[in-house]
């Protein structure tokens, strides 16, 4: 698996065309809670004084999600906001701060951030652990289960996934692979106690 | 009040106005992570 990134770190990342033009900066990262994939970004204009743009960037138009910039083929890749956020009041909600429950009904904590792969897939979540998961209530990373999504006001993760938590992103990469191998029915490496 | 008193007051007021405007602008530009579902149903806070 390639390098994982926190979605919050994408905010402010410049959007650059393959021709070298800096056209915008990332504002919000939008992902599909069911599919577990980034669907696109809302955008800010360039510079501190610029406000949010009326255009958005669908994930399908992203050429590459790099460490220092989001590359797009050209300015024509930008689309109307509805391409990323469905219109209407109930289009989407911020996930930071919502409760995390396991499919066994255990409180796992609250969402702090979302961990994404370079291909736009959501690998897991950074959460502030609840007592049941970590009595020291540390910030940990927990893998996303392909089969689970979200209820109304909470994120649901697999109870099994709570045994694959990691303290940092580098070790989380291995835990995600272990978790996926377990879900696929293959032998796994070390589980977190 | 002496003229320099008014000057200091004006500078302080100007700084407060600039700070307020910068706060508003930073909030406008701040980003978050938004979850949507395929059918457009809300997933996050206050969702249906």
gemmi code that builds the backbone of each chain (N, CA, C; Angstrom):
import gemmi

chains = {
    "A": [
        ("UNK", (0.836, -1.180, 0.000), (0.000, 0.000, 0.000), (0.885, 1.249, 0.000)),
        ("UNK", (0.513, 2.249, -0.794), (1.300, 3.479, -0.839), (1.058, 4.309, 0.410)),
        ("UNK", (1.698, 5.458, 0.444), (1.629, 6.323, 1.613), (0.198, 6.764, 1.904)),
        ("UNK", (-0.154, 6.682, 3.165), (-1.477, 7.136, 3.581), (-1.417, 8.612, 3.955)),
        ("UNK", (-2.546, 9.291, 3.777), (-2.622, 10.722, 4.068), (-3.859, 11.003, 4.917)),
        ("UNK", (-3.744, 11.943, 5.824), (-4.921, 12.408, 6.548), (-5.678, 13.403, 5.669)),
        ("UNK", (-7.000, 13.247, 5.622), (-7.805, 14.126, 4.764), (-7.647, 15.589, 5.171)),
        ("UNK", (-7.455, 15.846, 6.467), (-7.303, 17.241, 6.910), (-6.051, 17.874, 6.320)),
        ("UNK", (-5.062, 17.039, 6.002), (-3.825, 17.570, 5.426), (-4.001, 17.970, 3.958)),
        ("UNK", (-5.120, 17.546, 3.344), (-5.370, 17.920, 1.951), (-5.873, 19.357, 1.857)),
        ("UNK", (-6.485, 19.842, 2.946), (-6.988, 21.219, 2.941), (-5.822, 22.192, 2.744)),
        ("UNK", (-5.984, 23.071, 1.775), (-4.941, 24.049, 1.471), (-3.957, 23.575, 0.420)),
        ("UNK", (-4.065, 22.288, 0.031), (-3.125, 21.779, -0.977), (-3.458, 22.403, -2.338)),
        ("UNK", (-2.475, 22.907, -3.042), (-2.765, 23.571, -4.316), (-3.254, 22.598, -5.400)),
        ("UNK", (-4.163, 23.090, -6.221), (-4.654, 22.331, -7.372), (-3.962, 22.895, -8.603)),
        ("UNK", (-3.177, 22.071, -9.264), (-2.311, 22.533, -10.346), (-2.618, 21.751, -11.623)),
        ("UNK", (-2.680, 22.463, -12.733), (-2.904, 21.785, -14.015), (-1.580, 21.175, -14.497)),
        ("UNK", (-1.701, 20.238, -15.438), (-0.488, 19.638, -16.000), (0.309, 20.662, -16.794)),
        ("UNK", (-0.365, 21.778, -17.132), (0.338, 22.875, -17.796), (1.079, 23.780, -16.831)),
        ("UNK", (0.934, 23.503, -15.519), (1.675, 24.284, -14.526), (0.912, 25.441, -13.928)),
        ("UNK", (-0.373, 25.586, -14.269), (-1.144, 26.699, -13.700), (-1.741, 26.302, -12.361)),
        ("UNK", (-1.559, 27.164, -11.374), (-2.166, 26.947, -10.059), (-3.562, 27.566, -10.112)),
        ("UNK", (-4.598, 26.730, -10.091), (-5.951, 27.247, -10.324), (-6.784, 27.379, -9.053)),
        ("UNK", (-6.425, 26.646, -7.993), (-7.243, 26.693, -6.780), (-6.503, 26.006, -5.640)),
        ("UNK", (-7.159, 25.974, -4.492), (-6.649, 25.215, -3.349), (-7.790, 24.369, -2.801)),
        ("UNK", (-7.449, 23.215, -2.251), (-8.473, 22.313, -1.711), (-9.076, 22.926, -0.451)),
        ("UNK", (-10.405, 22.887, -0.363), (-11.109, 23.352, 0.851), (-11.605, 22.117, 1.623)),
        ("UNK", (-12.698, 21.523, 1.172), (-13.237, 20.334, 1.839), (-12.917, 19.077, 1.038)),
        ("UNK", (-12.722, 17.991, 1.749), (-12.607, 16.688, 1.098), (-13.941, 15.975, 1.277)),
        ("UNK", (-14.531, 15.546, 0.161), (-15.843, 14.899, 0.204), (-15.679, 13.425, -0.137)),
        ("UNK", (-16.227, 12.556, 0.705), (-16.150, 11.125, 0.378), (-17.501, 10.457, 0.511)),
        ("UNK", (-17.670, 9.379, -0.230), (-18.893, 8.583, -0.212), (-18.829, 7.645, 0.987)),
        ("UNK", (-19.746, 7.841, 1.929), (-19.729, 7.053, 3.157), (-20.021, 5.585, 2.951)),
        ("UNK", (-20.706, 5.249, 1.863), (-21.006, 3.842, 1.578), (-19.869, 3.181, 0.815)),
        ("UNK", (-19.423, 3.851, -0.235), (-18.372, 3.265, -1.077), (-16.990, 3.401, -0.447)),
        ("UNK", (-16.832, 4.359, 0.474), (-15.545, 4.548, 1.113), (-14.500, 5.090, 0.163)),
        ("UNK", (-14.915, 5.999, -0.698), (-13.986, 6.603, -1.658), (-14.208, 8.110, -1.702)),
        ("UNK", (-13.138, 8.847, -1.974), (-13.268, 10.293, -2.167), (-14.057, 10.532, -3.450)),
        ("UNK", (-15.045, 11.411, -3.367), (-15.807, 11.756, -4.571), (-15.348, 13.087, -5.160)),
        ("UNK", (-14.636, 13.872, -4.366), (-14.125, 15.123, -4.913), (-13.769, 16.111, -3.829)),
        ("UNK", (-13.529, 17.330, -4.259), (-13.101, 18.387, -3.340), (-13.891, 19.659, -3.623)),
        ("UNK", (-14.202, 20.399, -2.571), (-14.634, 21.779, -2.789), (-13.366, 22.625, -2.763)),
        ("UNK", (-13.436, 23.807, -3.323), (-12.207, 24.574, -3.571), (-12.252, 25.990, -3.018)),
        ("UNK", (-11.100, 26.473, -2.660), (-10.891, 27.888, -2.357), (-10.135, 28.520, -3.519)),
        ("UNK", (-10.282, 29.833, -3.647), (-9.468, 30.544, -4.621), (-8.024, 30.625, -4.139)),
        ("UNK", (-7.162, 31.094, -4.998), (-5.737, 31.200, -4.642), (-5.500, 32.388, -3.722)),
        ("UNK", (-4.670, 32.193, -2.736), (-4.295, 33.298, -1.859), (-5.230, 33.448, -0.663)),
        ("UNK", (-4.698, 34.073, 0.370), (-5.420, 34.206, 1.640), (-6.691, 35.044, 1.507)),
        ("UNK", (-6.680, 36.006, 0.607), (-7.820, 36.907, 0.505), (-8.953, 36.345, -0.347)),
        ("UNK", (-8.694, 35.273, -1.086), (-9.734, 34.694, -1.953), (-10.681, 33.833, -1.123)),
        ("UNK", (-11.947, 33.820, -1.510), (-12.939, 33.015, -0.800), (-13.168, 31.685, -1.492)),
        ("UNK", (-14.178, 30.933, -1.027), (-14.508, 29.657, -1.650), (-14.945, 29.840, -3.106)),
        ("UNK", (-14.594, 28.898, -3.965), (-14.984, 28.957, -5.372), (-16.351, 28.310, -5.575)),
        ("UNK", (-17.020, 28.704, -6.644), (-18.290, 28.064, -6.989), (-18.046, 26.748, -7.721)),
        ("UNK", (-16.840, 26.544, -8.165), (-16.511, 25.290, -8.852), (-15.989, 24.260, -7.846)),
        ("UNK", (-16.129, 22.991, -8.197), (-15.576, 21.922, -7.364), (-14.729, 21.008, -8.252)),
        ("UNK", (-14.055, 20.084, -7.615), (-13.188, 19.176, -8.368), (-13.624, 17.735, -8.134)),
        ("UNK", (-14.282, 17.108, -9.118), (-14.659, 15.697, -8.959), (-13.411, 14.809, -8.954)),
        ("UNK", (-13.464, 13.718, -8.203), (-12.303, 12.833, -8.113), (-11.945, 12.260, -9.491)),
        ("UNK", (-12.968, 12.044, -10.325), (-12.720, 11.459, -11.649), (-11.834, 12.352, -12.511)),
        ("UNK", (-11.767, 13.636, -12.158), (-10.955, 14.574, -12.947), (-9.560, 14.761, -12.370)),
        ("UNK", (-9.276, 14.075, -11.257), (-7.953, 14.226, -10.631), (-6.942, 13.343, -11.367)),
        ("UNK", (-5.858, 13.945, -11.795), (-4.797, 13.191, -12.474), (-3.933, 12.470, -11.444)),
        ("UNK", (-3.580, 13.166, -10.372), (-2.770, 12.560, -9.309), (-2.959, 13.329, -8.016)),
        ("UNK", (-3.011, 12.573, -6.921), (-3.067, 13.194, -5.592), (-1.676, 13.096, -4.996)),
        ("UNK", (-0.920, 14.184, -5.161), (0.477, 14.144, -4.736), (0.679, 14.686, -3.341)),
        ("UNK", (1.883, 14.516, -2.839), (2.220, 14.983, -1.491), (2.133, 16.505, -1.385)),
        ("UNK", (2.436, 17.189, -2.485), (2.484, 18.654, -2.433), (1.428, 19.344, -3.273)),
        ("UNK", (0.734, 18.594, -4.144), (-0.272, 19.221, -4.990), (-1.245, 18.182, -5.523)),
        ("UNK", (-2.438, 18.669, -5.870), (-3.418, 17.831, -6.567), (-3.325, 18.206, -8.039)),
        ("UNK", (-2.981, 17.247, -8.876), (-2.762, 17.532, -10.291), (-4.027, 17.232, -11.091)),
        ("UNK", (-4.373, 18.142, -11.984), (-5.525, 17.947, -12.861), (-5.070, 18.207, -14.301)),
        ("UNK", (-5.794, 17.627, -15.282), (-5.368, 17.811, -16.681), (-5.409, 19.276, -17.116)),
        ("UNK", (-6.458, 19.983, -16.714), (-6.591, 21.383, -17.111), (-7.726, 22.022, -16.351)),
        ("UNK", (-7.900, 23.308, -16.558), (-8.942, 24.031, -15.822), (-10.334, 23.507, -16.130)),
        ("UNK", (-10.501, 22.902, -17.319), (-11.808, 22.363, -17.693), (-12.225, 21.187, -16.815)),
        ("UNK", (-11.300, 20.683, -16.008), (-11.621, 19.562, -15.098), (-12.510, 20.017, -13.944)),
        ("UNK", (-12.495, 21.319, -13.645), (-13.340, 21.829, -12.568), (-14.801, 21.769, -13.014)),
        ("UNK", (-15.676, 21.443, -12.066), (-17.090, 21.258, -12.409), (-17.963, 22.037, -11.445)),
        ("UNK", (-19.260, 22.013, -11.699), (-20.190, 22.689, -10.792), (-20.229, 21.932, -9.454)),
        ("UNK", (-20.613, 22.619, -8.376), (-20.586, 21.991, -7.044), (-21.387, 20.695, -6.953)),
        ("UNK", (-22.480, 20.599, -7.712), (-23.334, 19.409, -7.629), (-22.602, 18.140, -8.061)),
        ("UNK", (-21.518, 18.303, -8.792), (-20.752, 17.139, -9.222), (-20.085, 16.449, -8.035)),
        ("UNK", (-19.893, 17.187, -6.961), (-19.237, 16.624, -5.769), (-20.216, 16.508, -4.608)),
        ("UNK", (-20.941, 17.584, -4.356), (-21.936, 17.596, -3.285), (-23.317, 17.649, -3.900)),
        ("UNK", (-24.158, 16.628, -3.672), (-25.519, 16.686, -4.205), (-26.235, 17.933, -3.692)),
        ("UNK", (-27.046, 18.575, -4.540), (-27.703, 19.816, -4.126), (-28.732, 19.586, -3.024)),
        ("UNK", (-29.042, 20.652, -2.308), (-30.033, 20.569, -1.234), (-29.377, 20.665, 0.117)),
        ("UNK", (-30.215, 20.819, 1.131), (-29.708, 20.994, 2.492), (-29.040, 19.733, 3.016)),
        ("UNK", (-29.661, 18.584, 2.753), (-29.173, 17.339, 3.333), (-28.212, 16.622, 2.397)),
        ("UNK", (-27.197, 17.336, 1.974), (-26.275, 16.719, 1.027), (-25.148, 15.980, 1.720)),
        ("UNK", (-24.659, 16.514, 2.780), (-23.536, 15.863, 3.442), (-23.294, 16.478, 4.800)),
        ("UNK", (-22.463, 15.819, 5.567), (-22.190, 16.342, 6.890), (-20.741, 16.138, 7.255)),
        ("UNK", (-20.236, 17.028, 8.082), (-18.858, 16.895, 8.545), (-18.743, 15.670, 9.442)),
        ("UNK", (-17.735, 14.869, 9.212), (-17.586, 13.645, 10.001), (-16.717, 13.857, 11.243)),
        ("UNK", (-15.951, 14.929, 11.236), (-15.078, 15.175, 12.391), (-15.938, 15.466, 13.619)),
        ("UNK", (-15.750, 14.690, 14.653), (-16.499, 14.888, 15.893), (-17.664, 13.943, 16.086)),
        ("UNK", (-18.051, 13.191, 15.040), (-19.195, 12.289, 15.228), (-18.756, 11.018, 15.957)),
        ("UNK", (-19.727, 10.322, 16.558), (-19.433, 9.113, 17.338), (-19.056, 7.957, 16.425)),
        ("UNK", (-18.198, 7.107, 16.967), (-17.837, 5.879, 16.261), (-18.342, 4.704, 17.093)),
        ("UNK", (-19.155, 3.863, 16.466), (-19.667, 2.667, 17.127), (-19.191, 1.450, 16.367)),
        ("UNK", (-18.999, 0.354, 17.084), (-18.675, -0.891, 16.378), (-19.984, -1.596, 16.021)),
        ("UNK", (-19.901, -2.551, 15.105), (-21.121, -3.267, 14.715), (-21.645, -4.142, 15.853)),
        ("UNK", (-20.868, -4.270, 16.925), (-21.346, -4.996, 18.107), (-21.995, -4.042, 19.105)),
        ("UNK", (-22.063, -2.768, 18.747), (-22.714, -1.795, 19.612), (-21.814, -1.171, 20.644)),
        ("UNK", (-20.525, -1.367, 20.524), (-19.587, -0.757, 21.474), (-19.216, 0.646, 21.017)),
        ("UNK", (-19.090, 1.541, 21.986), (-18.621, 2.893, 21.676), (-17.115, 2.819, 21.430)),
        ("UNK", (-16.667, 3.275, 20.273), (-15.237, 3.210, 19.975), (-14.546, 4.553, 20.141)),
        ("UNK", (-15.312, 5.644, 20.067), (-14.705, 6.962, 20.228), (-15.390, 7.990, 19.353)),
        ("UNK", (-14.644, 9.031, 18.988), (-15.157, 10.063, 18.084), (-14.158, 10.276, 16.951)),
        ("UNK", (-14.694, 10.588, 15.779), (-13.843, 10.760, 14.599), (-13.006, 12.026, 14.716)),
        ("UNK", (-11.727, 11.896, 14.433), (-10.846, 13.068, 14.412), (-10.408, 13.386, 12.993)),
        ("UNK", (-10.237, 12.351, 12.183), (-9.806, 12.575, 10.804), (-10.095, 11.318, 9.975)),
        ("UNK", (-9.927, 11.444, 8.682), (-10.146, 10.327, 7.768), (-8.823, 10.031, 7.064)),
        ("UNK", (-8.473, 8.754, 6.969), (-7.206, 8.360, 6.353), (-7.481, 7.899, 4.920)),
        ("UNK", (-6.817, 8.535, 3.960), (-7.063, 8.203, 2.558), (-5.795, 7.666, 1.885)),
        ("UNK", (-6.038, 6.817, 0.886), (-4.939, 6.284, 0.085), (-4.779, 7.171, -1.155)),
        ("UNK", (-3.633, 7.092, -1.817), (-3.421, 7.954, -2.992), (-4.438, 7.720, -4.115)),
        ("UNK", (-5.075, 6.537, -4.140), (-6.070, 6.276, -5.182), (-7.469, 6.748, -4.775)),
        ("UNK", (-7.568, 7.458, -3.643), (-8.851, 8.010, -3.226), (-9.669, 7.101, -2.328)),
        ("UNK", (-9.173, 5.935, -2.033), (-9.908, 5.014, -1.181), (-9.711, 5.412, 0.282)),
        ("UNK", (-10.790, 5.286, 1.070), (-10.688, 5.571, 2.507), (-10.178, 4.311, 3.207)),
        ("UNK", (-8.994, 4.420, 3.801), (-8.377, 3.259, 4.451), (-8.879, 3.075, 5.878)),
        ("UNK", (-9.253, 4.171, 6.506), (-9.699, 4.085, 7.891), (-9.901, 5.462, 8.479)),
        ("UNK", (-9.935, 5.487, 9.799), (-10.244, 6.740, 10.488), (-9.287, 6.950, 11.649)),
        ("UNK", (-8.973, 8.218, 11.889), (-8.247, 8.562, 13.107), (-9.312, 8.935, 14.129)),
        ("UNK", (-9.304, 8.265, 15.264), (-10.344, 8.513, 16.253), (-9.724, 8.788, 17.625)),
        ("UNK", (-10.474, 9.522, 18.424), (-10.111, 9.659, 19.838), (-10.817, 8.501, 20.528)),
        ("UNK", (-10.033, 7.545, 20.998), (-10.595, 6.286, 21.490), (-11.421, 6.482, 22.753)),
        ("UNK", (-12.516, 5.720, 22.828), (-13.320, 5.701, 24.044), (-12.681, 4.737, 25.044)),
        ("UNK", (-13.185, 4.770, 26.261), (-12.637, 3.915, 27.328), (-12.623, 2.442, 26.926)),
        ("UNK", (-13.689, 2.011, 26.248), (-13.812, 0.594, 25.906), (-12.703, 0.139, 24.955)),
        ("UNK", (-12.196, 1.066, 24.181), (-11.163, 0.720, 23.201), (-9.766, 0.967, 23.761)),
        ("UNK", (-9.610, 2.061, 24.474), (-8.313, 2.415, 25.030), (-8.566, 3.236, 26.295)),
        ("UNK", (-8.221, 2.659, 27.436), (-8.559, 3.339, 28.686), (-7.807, 4.651, 28.853)),
        ("UNK", (-6.717, 4.831, 28.076), (-5.997, 6.113, 28.139), (-6.550, 7.127, 27.159)),
        ("UNK", (-7.593, 6.722, 26.416), (-8.310, 7.599, 25.478), (-7.349, 8.313, 24.529)),
        ("UNK", (-6.426, 7.525, 23.985), (-5.462, 8.104, 23.050), (-6.075, 8.239, 21.658)),
        ("UNK", (-5.386, 8.977, 20.815), (-5.788, 9.061, 19.416), (-5.197, 7.866, 18.686)),
        ("UNK", (-6.058, 7.084, 18.058), (-5.598, 5.882, 17.367), (-6.191, 5.843, 15.957)),
        ("UNK", (-5.652, 4.938, 15.149), (-6.151, 4.745, 13.783), (-6.867, 3.404, 13.728)),
        ("UNK", (-8.044, 3.374, 13.092), (-8.817, 2.140, 13.002), (-9.216, 1.902, 11.547)),
        ("UNK", (-9.073, 0.669, 11.041), (-9.378, 0.414, 9.618), (-10.872, 0.523, 9.319)),
        ("UNK", (-11.182, 0.845, 8.073), (-12.576, 0.895, 7.608), (-12.983, -0.473, 7.083)),
        ("UNK", (-14.179, -0.869, 7.442), (-14.694, -2.142, 6.950), (-15.446, -1.902, 5.641)),
        ("UNK", (-15.113, -2.700, 4.632), (-15.750, -2.528, 3.310), (-17.270, -2.679, 3.401)),
        ("UNK", (-17.715, -3.540, 4.301), (-19.139, -3.874, 4.326), (-19.972, -2.884, 5.127)),
        ("UNK", (-19.328, -2.017, 5.913), (-20.070, -1.127, 6.795), (-19.927, 0.320, 6.356)),
        ("UNK", (-20.937, 1.113, 6.700), (-20.884, 2.523, 6.340), (-21.219, 3.367, 7.551)),
        ("UNK", (-22.346, 4.043, 7.489), (-22.678, 4.955, 8.575), (-24.159, 4.949, 8.841)),
        ("UNK", (-24.513, 5.152, 10.089), (-25.915, 5.366, 10.421), (-26.121, 6.877, 10.439)),
        ("UNK", (-27.245, 7.306, 10.974), (-27.580, 8.728, 10.914), (-26.526, 9.667, 11.468)),
        ("UNK", (-26.120, 9.415, 12.711), (-25.205, 10.368, 13.325), (-23.961, 9.706, 13.856)),
        ("UNK", (-23.686, 8.530, 13.390), (-22.497, 7.829, 13.870), (-21.855, 7.047, 12.739)),
        ("UNK", (-20.600, 6.835, 12.918), (-19.849, 6.025, 11.971), (-19.764, 4.620, 12.565)),
        ("UNK", (-20.047, 3.620, 11.743), (-20.012, 2.252, 12.242), (-18.806, 1.533, 11.650)),
        ("UNK", (-17.983, 1.000, 12.529), (-16.833, 0.206, 12.094), (-16.997, -1.206, 12.620)),
        ("UNK", (-16.265, -2.109, 12.037), (-16.349, -3.498, 12.467), (-15.737, -3.659, 13.857)),
        ("UNK", (-16.405, -4.479, 14.695), (-15.837, -4.766, 16.015), (-14.485, -5.456, 15.855)),
        ("UNK", (-14.378, -6.225, 14.789), (-13.134, -6.912, 14.470), (-12.004, -5.905, 14.211)),
        ("UNK", (-12.378, -4.774, 13.586), (-11.380, -3.752, 13.236), (-10.751, -3.131, 14.473)),
        ("UNK", (-11.480, -3.158, 15.595), (-10.943, -2.539, 16.805), (-9.731, -3.306, 17.334)),
        ("UNK", (-9.498, -4.509, 16.811), (-8.299, -5.266, 17.204), (-7.125, -4.967, 16.284)),
        ("UNK", (-7.353, -4.082, 15.309), (-6.288, -3.726, 14.359), (-5.976, -2.238, 14.423)),
        ("UNK", (-6.142, -1.640, 15.599), (-5.840, -0.221, 15.719), (-4.321, -0.012, 15.727)),
        ("UNK", (-3.921, 1.195, 15.334), (-2.497, 1.550, 15.315), (-2.333, 2.921, 15.942)),
        ("UNK", (-1.134, 3.180, 16.449), (-0.868, 4.459, 17.102), (-0.412, 5.536, 16.121)),
        ("UNK", (0.126, 5.111, 14.984), (0.619, 6.095, 14.006), (0.375, 5.587, 12.588)),
        ("UNK", (0.526, 6.500, 11.630), (0.217, 6.169, 10.233), (1.107, 5.063, 9.654)),
        ("UNK", (2.441, 5.090, 9.874), (3.271, 4.021, 9.296), (2.850, 2.622, 9.764)),
        ("UNK", (2.562, 2.461, 11.051), (2.141, 1.142, 11.521), (0.695, 0.848, 11.119)),
        ("UNK", (-0.074, 1.899, 10.859), (-1.456, 1.699, 10.429), (-1.516, 1.031, 9.050)),
        ("UNK", (-0.552, 1.362, 8.196), (-0.500, 0.749, 6.867), (-0.481, -0.772, 6.994)),
        ("UNK", (0.359, -1.273, 7.882), (0.452, -2.724, 8.070), (-0.824, -3.277, 8.687)),
        ("UNK", (-1.414, -2.537, 9.605), (-2.641, -3.012, 10.249), (-3.799, -3.092, 9.253)),
        ("UNK", (-3.874, -2.122, 8.327), (-4.924, -2.151, 7.309), (-4.757, -3.392, 6.431)),
        ("UNK", (-3.523, -3.675, 6.058), (-3.273, -4.865, 5.226), (-3.620, -6.142, 5.989)),
        ("UNK", (-3.265, -6.183, 7.265), (-3.620, -7.337, 8.087), (-5.134, -7.504, 8.189)),
        ("UNK", (-5.813, -6.382, 8.393), (-7.266, -6.423, 8.542), (-7.931, -6.899, 7.241)),
        ("UNK", (-7.447, -6.366, 6.123), (-8.028, -6.764, 4.829), (-7.754, -8.239, 4.538)),
        ("UNK", (-6.550, -8.688, 4.909), (-6.222, -10.107, 4.703), (-7.128, -10.988, 5.554)),
        ("UNK", (-7.412, -10.550, 6.753), (-8.298, -11.314, 7.635), (-9.701, -11.369, 7.046)),
        ("UNK", (-10.185, -10.205, 6.545), (-11.531, -10.162, 5.947), (-11.595, -11.040, 4.709)),
        ("UNK", (-10.460, -11.136, 4.019), (-10.433, -11.966, 2.797), (-10.223, -13.443, 3.138)),
        ("UNK", (-10.028, -13.728, 4.412), (-9.888, -15.118, 4.836), (-8.483, -15.644, 4.800)),
        ("UNK", (-7.488, -14.718, 4.672), (-6.094, -15.136, 4.658), (-5.509, -15.019, 6.057)),
        ("UNK", (-4.413, -15.729, 6.317), (-3.753, -15.583, 7.610), (-3.259, -14.160, 7.798)),
        ("UNK", (-3.230, -13.695, 9.025), (-2.820, -12.321, 9.291), (-1.555, -12.270, 10.123)),
        ("UNK", (-0.964, -11.075, 10.137), (0.214, -10.858, 10.960), (-0.196, -10.524, 12.376)),
        ("UNK", (0.578, -9.634, 12.978), (0.361, -9.304, 14.378), (-0.872, -8.417, 14.556)),
        ("UNK", (-1.723, -8.775, 15.502), (-2.853, -7.925, 15.848), (-2.456, -7.059, 17.017)),
        ("UNK", (-3.100, -5.898, 17.092), (-2.863, -5.035, 18.236), (-3.603, -5.608, 19.440)),
        ("UNK", (-2.979, -5.666, 20.627), (-3.651, -6.245, 21.793), (-4.872, -5.436, 22.196)),
    ],
    "B": [
        ("UNK", (-7.642, 64.536, 25.697), (-6.610, 63.546, 25.354), (-5.674, 64.142, 24.308)),
        ("UNK", (-4.393, 63.872, 24.471), (-3.409, 64.405, 23.535), (-3.558, 63.723, 22.170)),
        ("UNK", (-2.946, 64.318, 21.160), (-3.107, 63.796, 19.791), (-2.572, 62.362, 19.669)),
        ("UNK", (-1.478, 62.096, 20.429), (-0.907, 60.747, 20.328), (-1.803, 59.715, 21.012)),
        ("UNK", (-2.637, 60.192, 21.928), (-3.615, 59.288, 22.552), (-4.644, 58.823, 21.543)),
        ("UNK", (-5.130, 59.773, 20.740), (-6.080, 59.429, 19.664), (-5.426, 58.510, 18.626)),
        ("UNK", (-4.159, 58.789, 18.381), (-3.447, 57.966, 17.386), (-3.351, 56.500, 17.867)),
        ("UNK", (-2.968, 56.314, 19.124), (-2.870, 54.955, 19.680), (-4.235, 54.271, 19.655)),
        ("UNK", (-5.277, 55.028, 20.018), (-6.640, 54.464, 20.007), (-7.038, 54.032, 18.598)),
        ("UNK", (-6.706, 54.890, 17.626), (-7.046, 54.559, 16.237), (-6.310, 53.309, 15.773)),
        ("UNK", (-5.042, 53.200, 16.139), (-4.256, 52.021, 15.739), (-4.826, 50.750, 16.373)),
        ("UNK", (-5.192, 50.858, 17.653), (-5.769, 49.679, 18.344), (-7.074, 49.264, 17.680)),
        ("UNK", (-7.937, 50.246, 17.382), (-9.212, 49.929, 16.740), (-8.974, 49.302, 15.373)),
        ("UNK", (-8.009, 49.856, 14.637), (-7.692, 49.316, 13.320), (-7.208, 47.870, 13.424)),
        ("UNK", (-6.363, 47.601, 14.399), (-5.863, 46.235, 14.596), (-6.998, 45.271, 14.922)),
        ("UNK", (-7.940, 45.717, 15.752), (-9.076, 44.867, 16.114), (-9.941, 44.567, 14.890)),
        ("UNK", (-10.153, 45.582, 14.055), (-10.962, 45.381, 12.842), (-10.268, 44.406, 11.902)),
        ("UNK", (-8.963, 44.587, 11.714), (-8.208, 43.687, 10.830), (-8.232, 42.258, 11.370)),
        ("UNK", (-8.068, 42.114, 12.692), (-8.084, 40.780, 13.292), (-9.444, 40.113, 13.101)),
        ("UNK", (-10.524, 40.903, 13.264), (-11.872, 40.346, 13.083), (-12.086, 39.904, 11.642)),
        ("UNK", (-11.644, 40.737, 10.695), (-11.801, 40.396, 9.276), (-10.977, 39.152, 8.912)),
        ("UNK", (-9.775, 39.068, 9.461), (-8.930, 37.903, 9.170), (-9.551, 36.621, 9.741)),
        ("UNK", (-10.150, 36.729, 10.926), (-10.810, 35.570, 11.534), (-11.957, 35.088, 10.651)),
        ("UNK", (-12.752, 36.058, 10.165), (-13.876, 35.708, 9.288), (-13.356, 35.036, 8.019)),
        ("UNK", (-12.299, 35.601, 7.449), (-11.757, 35.057, 6.201), (-11.192, 33.663, 6.407)),
        ("UNK", (-10.494, 33.449, 7.530), (-9.926, 32.122, 7.803), (-11.035, 31.093, 7.996)),
        ("UNK", (-12.126, 31.513, 8.626), (-13.266, 30.588, 8.790), (-13.901, 30.259, 7.448)),
        ("UNK", (-13.992, 31.246, 6.575), (-14.558, 31.002, 5.230), (-13.723, 29.992, 4.476)),
        ("UNK", (-12.405, 30.072, 4.667), (-11.501, 29.216, 3.905), (-11.214, 27.872, 4.578)),
        ("UNK", (-11.627, 27.736, 5.849), (-11.294, 26.491, 6.548), (-12.038, 25.311, 5.920)),
        ("UNK", (-11.372, 24.185, 5.896), (-11.959, 23.003, 5.263), (-12.253, 21.924, 6.273)),
        ("UNK", (-12.997, 20.921, 5.844), (-13.309, 19.787, 6.700), (-13.451, 18.538, 5.820)),
        ("UNK", (-13.847, 17.457, 6.439), (-14.101, 16.228, 5.688), (-15.603, 15.978, 5.709)),
        ("UNK", (-16.195, 15.884, 4.542), (-17.651, 15.733, 4.434), (-17.965, 14.348, 3.889)),
        ("UNK", (-18.903, 13.681, 4.531), (-19.336, 12.371, 4.031), (-20.714, 12.494, 3.409)),
        ("UNK", (-20.875, 11.947, 2.230), (-22.185, 11.886, 1.583), (-22.463, 10.427, 1.261)),
        ("UNK", (-23.710, 10.112, 1.065), (-24.050, 8.772, 0.625), (-24.565, 8.868, -0.796)),
        ("UNK", (-24.521, 7.752, -1.494), (-24.807, 7.772, -2.928), (-26.147, 8.401, -3.269)),
        ("UNK", (-27.137, 8.151, -2.392), (-28.456, 8.694, -2.680), (-28.601, 10.104, -2.129)),
        ("UNK", (-27.479, 10.674, -1.677), (-27.513, 12.041, -1.203), (-27.997, 12.186, 0.213)),
        ("UNK", (-28.090, 11.053, 0.977), (-28.541, 11.156, 2.359), (-27.390, 11.600, 3.245)),
        ("UNK", (-27.743, 12.400, 4.227), (-26.731, 12.969, 5.099), (-26.205, 11.914, 6.063)),
        ("UNK", (-24.911, 11.981, 6.315), (-24.302, 11.011, 7.205), (-23.773, 11.660, 8.469)),
        ("UNK", (-23.422, 12.889, 8.391), (-22.742, 13.501, 9.519), (-23.687, 14.085, 10.545)),
        ("UNK", (-23.213, 15.099, 11.275), (-23.980, 15.702, 12.355), (-25.311, 16.211, 11.851)),
        ("UNK", (-26.354, 15.940, 12.603), (-27.663, 16.450, 12.249), (-28.283, 15.752, 11.075)),
        ("UNK", (-27.720, 14.636, 10.672), (-28.217, 13.928, 9.499), (-29.520, 13.220, 9.757)),
        ("UNK", (-30.187, 12.851, 8.655), (-31.478, 12.183, 8.768), (-31.259, 10.719, 9.102)),
    ],
}
model = gemmi.Model(1)
for chain_id, residues in chains.items():
    chain = gemmi.Chain(chain_id)
    for i, (resn, *xyz) in enumerate(residues, 1):
        res = gemmi.Residue()
        res.name, res.seqid = resn, gemmi.SeqId(i, " ")
        for name, pos in zip(("N", "CA", "C"), xyz):
            atom = gemmi.Atom()
            atom.name, atom.element = name, gemmi.Element(name[0])
            atom.pos, atom.b_iso = gemmi.Position(*pos), 0.0
            res.add_atom(atom)
        chain.add_residue(res)
    model.add_chain(chain)
structure = gemmi.Structure()
structure.add_model(model)
structure.setup_entities()
